[in-house]
Amino acid sequence: MFTSGLQHVAAMYAGVVAPPMIVGPAVGLSATDTAFLMGASLFTAGIATLLQTLGFWKVGARLPFVNGVSFAGVTPMVAIGRDRGADGITVIFGAIIVASVLGFLLTPYFSKLVRFFPPVVTGTVITLIGVSLLPVAFTWSQGGNSTADDYGSMKNIGMAALTFVIVLALRKVLRGFLQQIAILLGLVAGTVIAAPLGMANLDAIKNADIVGFPTPFHFGAPQFEIAAIVSMCVVMLVCMTESTADMLALGRIVDRPADERIIEGGLRADTLGSAISPLFNGFMCSAFAQNIGLVAMTKVRSRFVVAAGGGILILLGLCPVAASVIALVPLPVLGGAGIVLFGSVAASGIQTLATAALEKGENALIVAASVGIGLIPIAAPEFYHAFPKDALVVLDSGISTGCIVAIALNLAFNHLGRKGGSDEVQQDAQGSGKPDGVTVPAPAAALH
């Protein structure tokens, strides 16, 4: 049980620590505070996983489900915290708490709303998540700090390119479980090569304790701002949609079809875990699709095995040194691996769109318009410079704006004003032969 649980941890470890590694520096946190944030994310991911697998009352899908920090919130969180200085992280935590509580209250009704989040919507959003994160990988590849003398140097970009090639080579030559953790192995290999060149950062691990507890409200009491809350509410809807699709897919794999009761319980675990997470300095949690592929590959379907993985995550979160080890990884190494990781997210979105019958109705137009609007903050960062500052929290996130446009256009073209024949149109939007909102993630897909 322990070794099988450890496999799940290894498959999702990089996905859990990557968001705090992006958000921490973006909001001005030091290497030590960013390492603390990573430990907190591991700890809260363990709590969320236990809520999902073991559960209580009506909370938990009680399926072999791993929960962790969702990539969907990274870009909006960076937009929220970027211009708020020391208060940025507390505003993020406040927005997550409110969005999670609202999500928890919405869960009994959300299963009835899933038809408004078909593959044409979810595929667009997942694609935008990956594309929005790629500039982060490019910045890492150059060295991370644009004011540094070696920013964009041949040394930095060369190390990123070497790590990129190593990850691709490992994915090609390895098989089974090792192939699942190729990105993690690539990070290790890249760090080993970069360390003798003086590129590894030892500050975080030097100051880390062997044993520690994620102090509640370590960065201060959460702050609540309307614009930030609206942005994270959009992210919560995205996370709930992805988790619903993942539960339906996992239910088929373990021969326990996810009915409305299971979906409600799973979404309650997601939202409750997300509401608790900021108390311990963690972020919004949702299902990890790559672990569904691991269940399918290993045929180990016990939820208690995944619960053991949740326990391991909690132990890692209680050991700051373990969380700090990942801080040793040089940013160019992270950048090289990040291109593959974030590109895989975009590829997963494209895979979802392949099931959305884009040749039918106005589905292609929905994707075109939503992606076009979602790319504005990436392609033209100053596009909304004249808008009110509070509006920029939503507008500067291509994920939030793209999701809103996709939902609105899907309602306009595939739901409103259609009678009788609308069932066929809506089925085309959903994708042929699959329940509403269902996508079956590829084993190596890194949706988070």
URPE-V787282 format. One record per pair of residues at least 24 apart in sequence whose C-alpha atoms are under 7 Angstrom apart, sorted by the first residue. I is the first residue (numbers start at 1). J is the second residue. If there is no record, write none. Layout:
<<I,J> <I,J>>
This chain:
<<1,305> <1,308> <2,308> <4,305> <5,305> <5,306> <5,308> <5,309> <6,309> <8,291> <8,306> <8,309> <9,309> <9,313> <10,181> <11,180> <11,181> <11,291> <14,184> <15,448> <16,41> <16,42> <16,68> <16,69> <17,41> <19,71> <19,74> <23,74> <23,77> <23,78> <26,78> <26,82> <27,78> <27,81> <27,82> <27,85> <27,88> <27,89> <28,85> <31,203> <31,204> <32,204> <35,204> <35,323> <35,324> <35,327> <36,320> <37,281> <37,282> <38,323> <39,317> <39,320> <39,323> <40,214> <40,280> <40,281> <40,282> <40,317> <41,69> <41,282> <41,283> <42,313> <42,314> <42,316> <42,317> <43,313> <43,314> <43,316> <43,317> <43,318> <44,277> <44,282> <45,69> <45,285> <45,313> <46,310> <46,311> <46,313> <46,314> <47,273> <47,310> <47,314> <48,269> <48,270> <48,273> <49,307> <49,310> <50,307> <50,310> <51,269> <52,266> <52,269> <53,303> <53,307> <54,307> <58,265> <59,265> <59,266> <59,268> <59,269> <60,265> <60,266> <60,268> <60,269> <61,262> <61,263> <61,265> <61,266> <62,303> <63,303> <64,301> <64,302> <64,303> <64,306> <65,287> <65,306> <66,287> <66,288> <66,291> <66,306> <67,285> <67,286> <67,287> <67,288> <68,285> <68,286> <68,287> <68,288> <69,283> <69,284> <69,285> <69,286> <70,284> <70,285> <70,286> <70,448> <71,448> <72,129> <72,235> <73,235> <75,397> <76,231> <76,393> <76,397> <79,393> <79,396> <79,397> <80,228> <80,393> <90,219> <90,220> <90,221> <90,222> <90,223> <91,222> <91,223> <91,224> <91,225> <93,222> <93,278> <94,222> <94,223> <94,224> <95,224> <95,228> <95,229> <95,232> <96,232> <96,275> <96,284> <97,275> <97,278> <98,229> <99,229> <99,232> <99,233> <99,236> <100,236> <100,271> <100,272> <100,274> <100,275> <101,271> <101,275> <103,236> <103,271> <104,268> <104,271> <104,272> <107,264> <107,267> <107,268> <108,264> <111,260> <114,436> <114,437> <115,436> <115,437> <116,411> <117,241> <117,437> <118,429> <118,430> <118,436> <118,437> <119,352> <119,353> <119,355> <119,356> <119,429> <119,430> <119,431> <119,437> <120,353> <120,356> <120,363> <120,367> <120,429> <120,430> <121,406> <121,407> <123,349> <123,350> <123,352> <123,353> <124,349> <124,353> <124,367> <124,371> <125,399> <125,402> <125,403> <126,345> <126,346> <126,349> <127,345> <127,346> <127,347> <127,349> <127,350> <128,346> <128,371> <128,374> <128,398> <128,399> <129,346> <129,399> <130,342> <130,343> <130,345> <130,346> <131,346> <132,378> <132,398> <133,342> <134,339> <134,342> <137,335> <137,338> <137,339> <138,335> <140,331> <140,332> <140,334> <140,335> <141,331> <141,332> <141,333> <141,335> <141,336> <142,332> <143,331> <143,332> <144,331> <156,332> <157,332> <159,332> <159,333> <160,332> <160,333> <160,335> <160,336> <161,336> <163,190> <163,333> <163,336> <163,337> <164,336> <164,337> <167,337> <180,444> <183,337> <186,337> <187,329> <187,333> <187,334> <187,337> <190,333> <191,329> <191,330> <191,333> <199,330> <200,328> <200,329> <200,330> <201,327> <201,328> <201,330> <202,328> <204,324> <204,327> <205,321> <205,324> <205,325> <208,320> <208,321> <208,324> <209,320> <209,321> <210,319> <210,320> <210,321> <211,318> <211,319> <211,320> <212,318> <212,319> <212,320> <213,318> <214,280> <215,280> <216,279> <216,280> <216,281> <217,279> <217,280> <217,281> <218,281> <227,390> <227,391> <227,393> <228,393> <231,393> <231,394> <231,400> <234,400> <235,400> <239,286> <240,267> <243,286> <243,287> <245,437> <245,438> <245,439> <246,289> <248,438> <249,438> <249,439> <249,440> <250,292> <253,296> <254,301> <288,447> <288,448> <289,441> <289,446> <289,447> <290,443> <290,444> <290,445> <290,446> <292,443> <293,442> <293,443> <293,444> <294,443> <341,446> <344,445> <344,446> <345,445> <345,446> <345,447> <348,445> <348,447> <352,439> <355,431> <355,432> <356,428> <356,429> <356,430> <356,431> <357,428> <357,429> <357,431> <360,428> <361,425> <362,413> <363,429> <366,406> <366,409> <366,410> <370,402> <370,405> <370,406> <371,402> <373,401> <373,402> <374,398> <374,399> <374,401> <374,402>>
